[in-house]
Amino acid sequence: MKAHYSPHGRSKRFVQQVSYLHYFRVDVFIKVIDLLLQELDNRFDEVNMELLRCMACFNPKDGFSSFDKEKVLKLATFYPSDFSNIDLMDLECQLDIFIRDMRSDEDFQNLRDISSLLVKLVETKRDVVYSLVVLLIKLILILPVATASVERVFSRMTFVKNKLRNRMSDQPLNDCLVTFIEKDVFLQVSDDDIVNRFEEMKTRRKIN
């Protein structure tokens, strides 16, 4: 590793004389770390990090040690269509009772993640008592799936929206995206079923 590094296909006169150890540590390892950090910064900006910190407040590990009422209320403000101002006040009251109940009940002491917390709340019928809290937990659990689905759609759009479909309206484009993304499902549908369905639609239009 202390020997001089000599790259293949390049003249030694234009290459800095460094050891193999320096090359692998600086030119390879550190560059890869920098690329990973840049990718993380692009994916997790300050808003996303704040969202993740607020979501972590529902972690049931160690007797809900990471619970923070203010951050939970801030998390609810990210969903204005689901939590009105009155709902936020009701949620604040529910959270005070919720955290005392969770920390005093032995059934909730050995939970490891948020999904198991939601399951236990439903099993013990507490989803009715803490309806707003349960709604917020559901939104937390849906978020990663929704984010992955959106990224999946955008990655597929580069294949679907080509030059031939560049002027296509939104609805036909959506139809093409659905059939392209869920092609495994559509491949199970036979051609005869599609033709029969098309004939039924034509018949209904004539009747109407």
C-alpha positions as CSV (number, residue, x, y, z in Angstrom):
1,M,0.0,0.0,0.0
2,K,3.0,2.3,0.4
3,A,4.1,1.8,-3.2
4,H,3.5,4.7,-5.8
5,Y,0.1,4.5,-7.4
6,S,0.3,4.4,-11.2
7,P,-3.1,4.7,-13.0
8,H,-3.7,2.6,-16.2
9,G,-3.8,4.5,-19.5
10,R,-2.5,7.8,-18.2
11,S,0.9,9.3,-18.4
12,K,2.8,9.3,-15.1
13,R,4.1,12.9,-15.8
14,F,0.6,14.3,-15.4
15,V,-0.4,12.3,-12.2
16,Q,0.5,13.3,-8.7
17,Q,2.8,10.9,-7.1
18,V,0.8,9.3,-4.3
19,S,0.8,5.9,-2.6
20,Y,-1.9,3.3,-3.1
21,L,-3.0,4.0,0.5
22,H,-3.5,7.7,-0.2
23,Y,-5.4,6.9,-3.5
24,F,-7.8,4.4,-2.0
25,R,-8.4,6.6,1.2
26,V,-8.7,10.0,-0.5
27,D,-9.5,9.5,-4.1
28,V,-11.9,6.6,-3.6
29,F,-13.2,6.3,-0.1
30,I,-13.7,10.0,0.7
31,K,-15.1,10.8,-2.7
32,V,-17.7,8.0,-2.2
33,I,-18.6,9.4,1.3
34,D,-19.0,12.9,-0.2
35,L,-21.3,11.6,-2.9
36,L,-23.4,9.8,-0.3
37,L,-23.6,12.9,1.9
38,Q,-24.7,15.0,-1.1
39,E,-27.4,12.4,-1.9
40,L,-28.6,12.5,1.7
41,D,-28.7,16.3,1.7
42,N,-30.7,16.3,-1.5
43,R,-33.2,13.8,-0.2
44,F,-33.4,15.0,3.4
45,D,-33.5,18.8,3.5
46,E,-34.4,20.7,6.7
47,V,-38.1,20.3,6.2
48,N,-37.9,16.6,5.8
49,M,-35.6,16.3,8.8
50,E,-38.0,18.2,10.9
51,L,-40.8,16.0,9.7
52,L,-38.8,12.9,10.7
53,R,-38.0,14.3,14.1
54,C,-41.7,15.0,14.7
55,M,-42.6,11.5,13.6
56,A,-40.1,9.9,16.0
57,C,-42.0,11.4,18.9
58,F,-44.4,8.5,18.7
59,N,-41.7,5.9,19.1
60,P,-42.9,3.7,22.0
61,K,-39.4,2.5,22.9
62,D,-38.2,3.0,26.5
63,G,-41.6,4.1,27.8
64,F,-42.1,6.7,25.1
65,S,-38.9,8.5,26.2
66,S,-38.8,10.4,22.9
67,F,-42.4,11.8,23.2
68,D,-42.6,15.5,22.7
69,K,-46.1,17.1,22.8
70,E,-45.1,20.3,21.0
71,K,-43.5,18.4,18.1
72,V,-46.5,16.2,17.8
73,L,-48.8,19.2,17.5
74,K,-46.4,20.7,15.0
75,L,-46.6,17.5,13.0
76,A,-50.4,17.7,12.9
77,T,-50.1,21.2,11.4
78,F,-48.5,19.6,8.4
79,Y,-51.9,18.1,7.6
80,P,-54.3,21.1,7.5
81,S,-56.9,19.2,5.5
82,D,-57.1,16.6,8.3
83,F,-56.7,18.8,11.4
84,S,-58.6,22.0,11.8
85,N,-57.9,24.5,14.5
86,I,-60.6,22.9,16.7
87,D,-59.1,19.4,16.0
88,L,-55.7,20.7,17.1
89,M,-57.1,21.9,20.4
90,D,-58.8,18.5,20.9
91,L,-55.6,16.7,19.9
92,E,-53.7,18.7,22.6
93,C,-56.1,17.5,25.2
94,Q,-55.9,13.9,23.9
95,L,-52.1,13.9,24.0
96,D,-52.0,14.7,27.7
97,I,-54.2,11.8,28.6
98,F,-52.7,9.5,25.9
99,I,-49.1,9.7,27.2
100,R,-50.1,9.2,30.8
101,D,-52.2,6.2,29.7
102,M,-49.4,4.7,27.6
103,R,-46.7,5.0,30.3
104,S,-48.9,3.5,33.0
105,D,-50.2,0.5,31.0
106,E,-48.0,-2.6,31.0
107,D,-49.4,-3.7,27.6
108,F,-47.6,-0.8,25.9
109,Q,-44.2,-1.1,27.7
110,N,-42.6,-3.7,25.3
111,L,-43.6,-2.2,22.0
112,R,-40.7,-1.6,19.5
113,D,-42.1,0.5,16.7
114,I,-45.0,2.8,15.7
115,S,-46.8,0.2,13.7
116,S,-47.0,-2.1,16.7
117,L,-48.3,0.8,18.7
118,L,-51.2,1.3,16.3
119,V,-52.0,-2.4,16.3
120,K,-52.1,-2.4,20.1
121,L,-54.3,0.7,20.2
122,V,-56.8,-1.0,18.0
123,E,-56.7,-4.2,19.9
124,T,-57.4,-2.4,23.2
125,K,-60.2,-0.3,21.7
126,R,-58.3,2.9,22.4
127,D,-58.5,4.0,18.8
128,V,-62.0,5.3,19.7
129,V,-60.8,7.2,22.7
130,Y,-57.8,8.7,21.0
131,S,-59.2,9.0,17.6
132,L,-57.2,12.1,16.6
133,V,-54.0,10.5,17.9
134,V,-54.7,7.3,15.9
135,L,-55.4,9.4,12.8
136,L,-52.0,11.1,13.1
137,I,-50.3,7.8,13.5
138,K,-52.0,6.4,10.4
139,L,-50.8,9.5,8.4
140,I,-47.3,8.8,9.7
141,L,-47.3,5.2,8.5
142,I,-48.8,6.1,5.2
143,L,-46.2,8.8,4.4
144,P,-43.3,6.5,3.5
145,V,-45.5,4.4,1.2
146,A,-46.9,7.5,-0.5
147,T,-43.5,9.0,-0.9
148,A,-42.2,5.8,-2.5
149,S,-45.2,5.7,-4.8
150,V,-44.7,9.3,-6.0
151,E,-41.0,8.6,-6.7
152,R,-42.0,5.5,-8.6
153,V,-44.4,7.4,-10.8
154,F,-41.9,10.1,-11.6
155,S,-39.2,7.5,-12.5
156,R,-41.6,5.8,-14.9
157,M,-42.8,9.0,-16.4
158,T,-39.5,9.4,-18.3
159,F,-40.4,6.2,-20.2
160,V,-44.1,7.0,-20.8
161,K,-44.0,10.7,-21.7
162,N,-41.8,10.5,-24.8
163,K,-41.9,12.7,-27.9
164,L,-45.0,10.9,-29.3
165,R,-46.9,11.5,-26.1
166,N,-45.6,15.0,-25.3
167,R,-48.9,16.7,-26.2
168,M,-51.1,14.2,-24.5
169,S,-53.7,15.5,-22.1
170,D,-53.6,14.6,-18.4
171,Q,-56.2,11.9,-18.3
172,P,-54.7,9.8,-21.2
173,L,-51.3,10.3,-19.7
174,N,-52.6,9.1,-16.3
175,D,-54.1,6.0,-17.9
176,C,-50.8,5.2,-19.6
177,L,-48.9,5.6,-16.4
178,V,-51.3,3.3,-14.5
179,T,-51.0,0.6,-17.1
180,F,-47.2,0.9,-17.3
181,I,-46.6,1.0,-13.6
182,E,-49.1,-1.8,-12.8
183,K,-48.3,-3.9,-15.9
184,D,-48.0,-7.1,-13.8
185,V,-51.7,-6.7,-12.9
186,F,-52.8,-5.8,-16.4
187,L,-50.9,-8.7,-17.9
188,Q,-53.3,-11.0,-16.1
189,V,-56.3,-9.5,-17.9
190,S,-57.0,-11.4,-21.1
191,D,-57.6,-9.7,-24.5
192,D,-61.1,-11.2,-24.6
193,D,-62.1,-9.5,-21.4
194,I,-60.9,-6.2,-22.7
195,V,-62.8,-6.5,-25.9
196,N,-66.0,-7.6,-24.1
197,R,-65.6,-4.6,-21.7
198,F,-65.2,-2.3,-24.6
199,E,-68.3,-3.7,-26.4
200,E,-70.3,-3.2,-23.1
201,M,-69.3,0.4,-22.9
202,K,-70.3,1.0,-26.5
203,T,-73.7,-0.6,-25.9
204,R,-74.3,1.5,-22.9
205,R,-73.5,4.7,-24.7
206,K,-75.9,3.8,-27.5
207,I,-78.7,3.2,-25.0
208,N,-78.1,6.4,-23.1
